Amino acid sequence: MHSAWTKGLRGEEKAKRIEQVMYYRNAFDDLQDVIEQTLYKKESVRDYGPGWAEKQIAVNEYNAALDDLLRLIDLNRKDHK
């Protein structure tokens, strides 16, 4: 589970929050499947014409955001950031 789910919580509050989030495990697993089946990583830009760098930056940011989202909803992994 990503540490963002329990950030700033301690003791009983943290344990309660972990229990709440784990209750959503099936929904997150289903959501992960849907995201992986519908949102694909974008290919690197191979057209090195004007503006290619900006296009590649956009691709990189999209792919990074997709990875971040999948990491956030992946409750099967140990704590990761």
Backbone as JSON Lines, residues from 0, in Angstrom:
{"i":0,"aa":"M","n":[0.85,-1.18,0.0],"ca":[0.0,0.0,0.0],"c":[0.89,1.24,0.0]}
{"i":1,"aa":"H","n":[0.55,2.18,-0.82],"ca":[1.29,3.42,-0.91],"c":[1.15,4.19,0.41]}
{"i":2,"aa":"S","n":[2.22,4.8,0.85],"ca":[2.22,5.51,2.13],"c":[1.31,6.75,2.12]}
{"i":3,"aa":"A","n":[0.91,7.23,0.94],"ca":[0.02,8.38,0.87],"c":[-1.32,8.12,1.57]}
{"i":4,"aa":"W","n":[-1.74,6.86,1.62],"ca":[-3.01,6.53,2.25],"c":[-3.0,6.76,3.75]}
{"i":5,"aa":"T","n":[-1.84,6.74,4.38],"ca":[-1.77,6.89,5.83],"c":[-0.89,8.06,6.27]}
{"i":6,"aa":"K","n":[-0.55,8.91,5.35],"ca":[0.34,10.04,5.66],"c":[-0.24,10.9,6.78]}
{"i":7,"aa":"G","n":[0.58,11.15,7.76],"ca":[0.18,12.0,8.88],"c":[-0.62,11.29,9.97]}
{"i":8,"aa":"L","n":[-0.89,10.03,9.81],"ca":[-1.65,9.28,10.81],"c":[-0.73,8.41,11.64]}
{"i":9,"aa":"R","n":[-1.12,8.2,12.89],"ca":[-0.32,7.37,13.79],"c":[-1.26,6.49,14.63]}
{"i":10,"aa":"G","n":[-0.67,5.43,15.11],"ca":[-1.38,4.57,16.05],"c":[-2.7,4.04,15.54]}
{"i":11,"aa":"E","n":[-3.72,4.23,16.39],"ca":[-5.05,3.7,16.08],"c":[-5.65,4.32,14.83]}
{"i":12,"aa":"E","n":[-5.42,5.62,14.63],"ca":[-5.94,6.28,13.42],"c":[-5.35,5.65,12.16]}
{"i":13,"aa":"K","n":[-4.05,5.36,12.2],"ca":[-3.38,4.75,11.05],"c":[-3.92,3.34,10.81]}
{"i":14,"aa":"A","n":[-4.07,2.58,11.87],"ca":[-4.59,1.21,11.74],"c":[-6.01,1.23,11.17]}
{"i":15,"aa":"K","n":[-6.83,2.16,11.63],"ca":[-8.21,2.26,11.14],"c":[-8.21,2.64,9.66]}
{"i":16,"aa":"R","n":[-7.34,3.57,9.27],"ca":[-7.27,3.99,7.88],"c":[-6.82,2.84,6.98]}
{"i":17,"aa":"I","n":[-5.83,2.06,7.43],"ca":[-5.37,0.91,6.66],"c":[-6.51,-0.08,6.46]}
{"i":18,"aa":"E","n":[-7.27,-0.31,7.52],"ca":[-8.42,-1.22,7.43],"c":[-9.44,-0.7,6.43]}
{"i":19,"aa":"Q","n":[-9.72,0.61,6.45],"ca":[-10.67,1.21,5.51],"c":[-10.2,1.03,4.08]}
{"i":20,"aa":"V","n":[-8.94,1.36,3.82],"ca":[-8.41,1.28,2.47],"c":[-8.4,-0.16,1.99]}
{"i":21,"aa":"M","n":[-8.02,-1.09,2.84],"ca":[-7.97,-2.5,2.45],"c":[-9.38,-3.03,2.15]}
{"i":22,"aa":"Y","n":[-10.38,-2.43,2.75],"ca":[-11.76,-2.8,2.47],"c":[-12.1,-2.55,0.99]}
{"i":23,"aa":"Y","n":[-11.41,-1.55,0.38],"ca":[-11.63,-1.19,-1.01],"c":[-10.78,-2.02,-1.98]}
{"i":24,"aa":"R","n":[-10.04,-2.99,-1.48],"ca":[-9.08,-3.74,-2.29],"c":[-9.69,-4.27,-3.6]}
{"i":25,"aa":"N","n":[-10.85,-4.9,-3.53],"ca":[-11.45,-5.46,-4.74],"c":[-11.77,-4.37,-5.76]}
{"i":26,"aa":"A","n":[-12.26,-3.24,-5.29],"ca":[-12.57,-2.13,-6.21],"c":[-11.29,-1.59,-6.84]}
{"i":27,"aa":"F","n":[-10.24,-1.46,-6.05],"ca":[-8.96,-0.97,-6.59],"c":[-8.37,-1.97,-7.58]}
{"i":28,"aa":"D","n":[-8.48,-3.25,-7.29],"ca":[-7.98,-4.27,-8.22],"c":[-8.74,-4.2,-9.54]}
{"i":29,"aa":"D","n":[-10.06,-4.04,-9.46],"ca":[-10.87,-3.91,-10.67],"c":[-10.52,-2.63,-11.42]}
{"i":30,"aa":"L","n":[-10.34,-1.54,-10.69],"ca":[-9.97,-0.27,-11.31],"c":[-8.61,-0.39,-12.0]}
{"i":31,"aa":"Q","n":[-7.67,-1.06,-11.37],"ca":[-6.36,-1.26,-11.97],"c":[-6.49,-2.03,-13.29]}
{"i":32,"aa":"D","n":[-7.31,-3.07,-13.31],"ca":[-7.53,-3.83,-14.54],"c":[-8.12,-2.95,-15.64]}
{"i":33,"aa":"V","n":[-9.11,-2.14,-15.28],"ca":[-9.74,-1.26,-16.27],"c":[-8.74,-0.25,-16.81]}
{"i":34,"aa":"I","n":[-7.96,0.34,-15.92],"ca":[-6.96,1.33,-16.37],"c":[-5.94,0.67,-17.29]}
{"i":35,"aa":"E","n":[-5.46,-0.5,-16.91],"ca":[-4.45,-1.19,-17.73],"c":[-5.0,-1.63,-19.09]}
{"i":36,"aa":"Q","n":[-6.31,-1.87,-19.16],"ca":[-6.92,-2.31,-20.42],"c":[-7.35,-1.14,-21.31]}
{"i":37,"aa":"T","n":[-7.46,0.06,-20.74],"ca":[-7.98,1.18,-21.53],"c":[-6.99,2.32,-21.7]}
{"i":38,"aa":"L","n":[-6.08,2.5,-20.76],"ca":[-5.1,3.58,-20.85],"c":[-3.73,2.97,-21.07]}
{"i":39,"aa":"Y","n":[-3.17,3.26,-22.22],"ca":[-1.88,2.67,-22.58],"c":[-0.78,3.72,-22.5]}
{"i":40,"aa":"K","n":[0.41,3.27,-22.18],"ca":[1.55,4.18,-22.22],"c":[1.75,4.64,-23.66]}
{"i":41,"aa":"K","n":[2.16,5.88,-23.79],"ca":[2.38,6.44,-25.12],"c":[3.79,6.13,-25.59]}
{"i":42,"aa":"E","n":[3.92,5.98,-26.89],"ca":[5.2,5.7,-27.52],"c":[6.08,6.95,-27.51]}
{"i":43,"aa":"S","n":[7.37,6.74,-27.5],"ca":[8.31,7.86,-27.6],"c":[8.12,8.58,-28.93]}
{"i":44,"aa":"V","n":[8.39,9.87,-28.92],"ca":[8.27,10.68,-30.13],"c":[9.5,10.42,-31.01]}
{"i":45,"aa":"R","n":[9.27,10.0,-32.23],"ca":[10.37,9.7,-33.16],"c":[10.45,10.72,-34.3]}
{"i":46,"aa":"D","n":[9.51,11.65,-34.31],"ca":[9.51,12.7,-35.33],"c":[10.29,13.88,-34.77]}
{"i":47,"aa":"Y","n":[11.53,14.03,-35.2],"ca":[12.42,15.03,-34.63],"c":[12.32,16.39,-35.31]}
{"i":48,"aa":"G","n":[11.12,16.72,-35.74],"ca":[10.89,18.03,-36.34],"c":[10.7,19.09,-35.26]}
{"i":49,"aa":"P","n":[10.29,20.28,-35.68],"ca":[10.07,21.36,-34.71],"c":[9.06,20.94,-33.63]}
{"i":50,"aa":"G","n":[9.39,21.24,-32.41],"ca":[8.49,20.96,-31.29],"c":[8.55,19.53,-30.78]}
{"i":51,"aa":"W","n":[9.47,18.72,-31.29],"ca":[9.51,17.31,-30.87],"c":[9.81,17.18,-29.39]}
{"i":52,"aa":"A","n":[10.66,18.07,-28.87],"ca":[11.04,17.97,-27.46],"c":[9.83,18.17,-26.55]}
{"i":53,"aa":"E","n":[8.99,19.15,-26.9],"ca":[7.79,19.41,-26.11],"c":[6.82,18.23,-26.19]}
{"i":54,"aa":"K","n":[6.73,17.64,-27.37],"ca":[5.86,16.46,-27.52],"c":[6.38,15.3,-26.68]}
{"i":55,"aa":"Q","n":[7.71,15.12,-26.64],"ca":[8.29,14.04,-25.85],"c":[8.09,14.3,-24.37]}
{"i":56,"aa":"I","n":[8.2,15.55,-23.95],"ca":[7.95,15.89,-22.54],"c":[6.52,15.53,-22.17]}
{"i":57,"aa":"A","n":[5.57,15.85,-23.04],"ca":[4.16,15.53,-22.76],"c":[3.96,14.01,-22.65]}
{"i":58,"aa":"V","n":[4.61,13.25,-23.52],"ca":[4.52,11.79,-23.46],"c":[5.1,11.29,-22.14]}
{"i":59,"aa":"N","n":[6.26,11.8,-21.79],"ca":[6.9,11.37,-20.54],"c":[6.03,11.69,-19.32]}
{"i":60,"aa":"E","n":[5.43,12.87,-19.31],"ca":[4.58,13.26,-18.18],"c":[3.32,12.4,-18.11]}
{"i":61,"aa":"Y","n":[2.71,12.11,-19.25],"ca":[1.54,11.24,-19.28],"c":[1.89,9.85,-18.74]}
{"i":62,"aa":"N","n":[2.97,9.29,-19.22],"ca":[3.39,7.96,-18.78],"c":[3.71,7.95,-17.29]}
{"i":63,"aa":"A","n":[4.36,9.0,-16.8],"ca":[4.68,9.08,-15.37],"c":[3.41,9.19,-14.53]}
{"i":64,"aa":"A","n":[2.44,9.98,-14.99],"ca":[1.18,10.12,-14.25],"c":[0.43,8.79,-14.21]}
{"i":65,"aa":"L","n":[0.44,8.07,-15.31],"ca":[-0.2,6.76,-15.36],"c":[0.46,5.79,-14.37]}
{"i":66,"aa":"D","n":[1.79,5.8,-14.35],"ca":[2.52,4.95,-13.39],"c":[2.19,5.34,-11.95]}
{"i":67,"aa":"D","n":[2.16,6.66,-11.67],"ca":[1.84,7.13,-10.32],"c":[0.46,6.67,-9.89]}
{"i":68,"aa":"L","n":[-0.51,6.78,-10.77],"ca":[-1.88,6.37,-10.47],"c":[-1.95,4.88,-10.16]}
{"i":69,"aa":"L","n":[-1.29,4.07,-10.98],"ca":[-1.3,2.63,-10.76],"c":[-0.6,2.26,-9.46]}
{"i":70,"aa":"R","n":[0.48,2.95,-9.13],"ca":[1.17,2.69,-7.86],"c":[0.29,3.05,-6.67]}
{"i":71,"aa":"L","n":[-0.47,4.13,-6.79],"ca":[-1.32,4.58,-5.7],"c":[-2.44,3.59,-5.39]}
{"i":72,"aa":"I","n":[-3.01,2.98,-6.4],"ca":[-4.14,2.07,-6.15],"c":[-3.71,0.62,-6.0]}
{"i":73,"aa":"D","n":[-2.41,0.34,-6.13],"ca":[-1.9,-1.02,-5.97],"c":[-1.72,-1.31,-4.49]}
{"i":74,"aa":"L","n":[-2.69,-2.0,-3.89],"ca":[-2.64,-2.3,-2.46],"c":[-1.92,-3.6,-2.18]}
{"i":75,"aa":"N","n":[-1.54,-4.33,-3.22],"ca":[-0.9,-5.61,-3.04],"c":[0.6,-5.5,-2.75]}
{"i":76,"aa":"R","n":[1.19,-4.37,-3.07],"ca":[2.61,-4.18,-2.82],"c":[2.85,-3.65,-1.42]}
{"i":77,"aa":"K","n":[4.04,-3.88,-0.94],"ca":[4.42,-3.31,0.35],"c":[4.51,-1.81,0.21]}
{"i":78,"aa":"D","n":[4.63,-1.12,1.33],"ca":[4.7,0.33,1.35],"c":[5.73,0.84,0.34]}
{"i":79,"aa":"H","n":[5.3,1.69,-0.54],"ca":[6.2,2.3,-1.52],"c":[5.76,3.73,-1.76]}
{"i":80,"aa":"K","n":[6.67,4.51,-2.25],"ca":[6.38,5.93,-2.49],"c":[6.41,6.23,-3.95]}
